[in-house]
Amino acid sequence: MRPHRIAVLPGDGIGPEVVGEALRVLRAAAPSLVYEEFSVGAGEYLRSGDPLPPGVLDRLRQFDAILLGAMGLPGVRWPNGLEMTPQLDLRERLDLYCGLRPVYLFHPLDSPLRDRAAGSIDLLVVRESTEGLFSARLRPPDPASGCVEDILRITRAGAERVIRAAFRQALRRRKKLTLVDKANVLPSMAFFRQVFLEIAEEFPQVTAECLYVDAAALFLVLQPERFDVIVTENMFGDILSDLAAGLVGGMGMAPSADIGERHAVFQPAHGSAPDIAGQGFADPVAAILSAAMMLDWLGENGAADKIRQAVRRALRQRTVRTPDLGGRCRTTAMTDAILAELK
């Protein structure tokens, strides 16, 4: 059996730093993986004029998985003022419709909420990643017209596949799935809910509920324990997954995956953070946990579980934290603590 081949896209800002730490952990936990690095992102645009060169995209299709750091820089933009987001291009061109954003509280003091025990916040946001309010983002606007519109697009095929994926995730967890929508106002969301209720009948083992997005935001803060798996539209998922990450320490603790039928990208959910790039204090935990999610995708579940357990044991020590969580660890020291637990 040939070793799994991983395309590595370090990207911009702190991306190369956190990816480098994730690779250290991967090499210890799953030494048979083979890696090849590619230049993609704002830095690549400054070099070649294209943040995602066509030849690179063709090559990426040949790999078993893609490990990504972070992409984009605030000062590098398209003429229309938008930042370059090749990570979104990858989702759309590789049809990575199922965004997974796990949220887990490792230590009570990492949460801004009072009286929350370790593990009491343990939920998964499943974000539809190819449609929704992002669907028309590449359509050229005409600001001179005095009106610029974005379209919230929900198709039956797109809704069905991400909802079924969310139900399958719920079956592996605590068997509860919450649809988050705005079905009381938006026809697209009413349609999304209709599809959800139809598919819920296929999964009688799972408790299914529907919740408006404004109420979901409130309950995430007041009662995060009530959630197991959340499935929602692209923009709602983008916002709520960041809110949920804030409940457990912030974006440095937020791994993610974007998965399709044939391809998958794994990356920390945080941005490129150019203000701290090169200083050696970036939090590598989200990248390391994203690498564990990649191992799950590859069928290396034993190695993935070992990484997650090592992270949990390391973070039980309150002093093992980078500055984003009030600690003093440098990036490499944080990874050293995880590697010590892994070994």
N, C-alpha and C positions, 0 to 999 in steps of 0.2 A: 504494500500500500504506500503510495507516494505521500510525502509530507505535505501538509497544508501550506499554501502559498498566500502570503499576506502582503497587500499593497499598503505602504506607509506614506501618509500625506501629512508631514509635520505642520505645514501651513505657516501662519503668521504670528507675530507677537510671542506670547508664552507657549504657543503650540509646540514648537520644537522641544522646549524644556519638559513639558508634561508628557509628551510622547516618548521622549528618551527615558523617562522614569518608568513609564508603562512597559517599555521594551525590556528594561532590566528585570521587572517582575515576570514578564512572560517567558523570558529566557530561563528563569529559575523554575517556573512552574510547568512549562511546556516546551522543553528544549528542542523538540523536533521541528518546530515551525520554521519556515523559510521566509525571509523578508526582502522586499525591494522597495526603495524609496523613490517618490516622484515629487516634483515641484509643482504645487498648485496653490493659488491664492493671490492676494494683493501683491506680494513680492514677485510672483511669477508674471503678473501683469506689467509691473515696472520693468521687468527684464525683457519680456517677449511681446507685450501688447495683448496678451490673452490670459486671463486667470485660470482657465481650464482648457488647455490646448486640445484640439480634436484627437491628435495622436495619443495623448495621455489617456483620454476617456476610452478610446478603443482598447488600450492596454489594460485598463482597470477592469474591464469586463472579463478578462481572462483569469482573474485571481479568485480565491475562495472567499476572501473577506477583505475589507478595507478598514484600516485604523487611521483615524483623522485627529489632528490636534485642534486647531482653531483657524478660521479663515476670516480675512477682512481687516482693514485698517481704516480708522475714521477719515484720514486725509486722502485716501485713495478711492475715488468715486467715478462713476460713469458721468457723462455730460449732463444727464438729467438730475444729478444730485444724489442718486441712490448709491449705497455702498455695494461693493462687489460681494456676491454671496454664492460662490461656486458650490458650497455645500447644499444649497437649495437646488442648483442645477443638477447635482448628482442624484438627489432624491427623485427629481422629475424624470431625468433621462434614463435612470436605472429602474424606475417604477418602484421606488421604496415607499410603499403606501402606509406601512405600519410603523409608526414611531413609538418606541417604548421608553418611558421616563420613570424608572423606579426611584422611590423616595423612602429612606430608612433613617431612623434616629439612632445613632450609635451611642450617644452619651447624653444624659439629661441636660447638662450644662451647655450643649451646643444649640439648644432650641430657645427661642425667645418666649415660648409658652411656659407657664409655670407647671410644676408637678407632673411632668411627663417622664415616664420611665424609659430606659433604653429599650428599643424595639416596639414601643407603644404606637409610634407612627411608622407604618409599614404599608405603603400603597404603591400602585402602579398607574400612571397616566398613559393611556393608549391614544395617540394622536394621529388622526388621518393626515398624511403628509404630502399628498399630491393634488388635492382639490381645495375646497373651502374658499376662504377669503384671499388665499394666495394665488388662486387659479389664473387671474388676469394680470399678474404682476409684470409680465414681459410685454404687455400690450402698450405701444407707445401712446402716452397721453398728449393732449393738446391743451396746454395751460391757457393759450390765447382764447380758447372758447369760453372761458369763464367757468368751466365745469369739468372736473376730473372724477371718474367713477371707478370703484373697485367692485368686482362681482363675486358674490358668495355662491360657489358652484357645488352642488351635491348631485351626484349621479347614483342611480340605484346600484350599479355595479361597484362603484367606489365605496358606497356605504355598506353594502353587503359584505364585502371582503374584510374591511377593517372591523366591523362589528363581530363577524365570526371569529376573527383573530382575537378580539378582546374576550369573547366568551371562552375561547380555548385557554387563554391566560388565566381567567378566573377559575377554570376547572383545576388548574395546577396550584392554585392558592387557596383562599378561604371561601371560594364559590359565591362571591357577591360581585355584581357588576352594576355600575351607575352610569347611565347615559346623561351627559351634560349638554344641554342645548338651550335655545331660546324659542321654543316651539309656540309660545303664546303670542309672539310678535312676527316672526320671520317665516314665510312659507317654506323656505328651504329647510329650516330646522323642523317644521312640522312634518315634512317629508322624511327627514332623517329619523325622527321619532317613529313614524309609521313603519319604516324598514326595521328599526330596532325591535319593536314589539312583535313583528312577524317572526324575526329570527329567534327571539327569546323562546318561542314555543319549541324550537329544536333543542334547547338546552334546559330541560326541566330541573336538572340538578343545581342550577345556578339561580340564586335570588336576584331578580332584575328590578331596577327602579329607575325612574326618570327624575331629573332635577334641573331647574333652570340655572343658567350659568351664574347669575348674580347670587342666588341662594347657595350654589356650590362654593363660591368664593368665601361667603360668610361661614359656612360649616367647615371648610378646610381650616379656618383659623380657630373656630370655637370647639369643633368636635372632629378633629382629623382622624380619630380612631374609628369613626363610622365608615370610612372608605377602605375598600379592598382594591378593586380595579375600576378605573374611570375611563370611559371611551368618549371621545368628543371630536369636534371639527378642528381644522388646522390652526386657526388663530386662537380659538379658545384653549386648545391644548398648549400652544406656545406660552400663553399668559399663565394658565393655572399650574403648569409644571414648574415655572419659575417661582410662583407663590409658594407652592408646596416645598420646593427646595429651601426656601427661606425659613421654613419651619424646622429644618434639621441642620442648619448651619450655613446654608448658602450654596452658591453655584459650584464652589470647590468640592462639594459632596454630591454633585448631580451628574451621574453617568447617563448615557443614552445610546439607543440603537435605532437605526432606520432600516427596516427589513422589507424585502420584496420576495417574490417567488424564487428568484435565482441569485440575487445579489444582496449584500448587506454592508452598511457603513456603521462604524462604532466610534463614538467621540464623546468627550466631556461636553456637557451642555453649555458650559460657559463660553465667553467670547475670547478674543485674542489678547485683551487686557494690555495694550501697548504701554500703559503707564508704569507697569511693573516688569515688563519684559527685560530679561538680561540681568536682573538683580538677584536671582536665585532664591526667591521667596514664594514662587507660584505653588499653589496647592496641587499635588499630583493625584490626590485620591480619586477624583472623578474620572481621570484618564485611566487609572489602574482598575477601577470598577467597570469601566467601559470595556477594557481588555478582557475582564472576566466574562462579560456578556458576549463578547466575540467568541470566547472558548465554548460557551454554551451553544452558540450557533454552529460551531464546527463539530459538535458532538464530544468535546473534551470536557464533559461535565465535572469529572473528578478534579481536574486542575482548576476549573472555574470555582468550585466550592472551596478549595484550599485557599485561593486568593481572597475570597470574601471572608472566610474565617480569620485569615491573617490580618485583614484590615480591621475586623471587629476587635480582635485581641489587642492590636496596637492602639486603637482609639479608646480602649478602656482606660489607658493611662492619660490622665488629663494633660500632662505636660507634652504629650506627643501631638502637637498641633503647629500648623503654619500660621503666619500672622493674621490671615483672614478669619481664623477662629480664635484669635487672642493668644496664640502661642508664639514661640520663638524659633521653631524648627526651620531650617532651610529646606529647600525642595529635596535635595539629596538625602538629608537626615530623615525626613519623613518617610521616604522610600526605604531607607536603611532599616527603620523600625518595623516596617511591614515585612521586609525580607527576613529579618531576624525571626519574626513569628512564623513565616512560611517555612523556614528551615527547621 
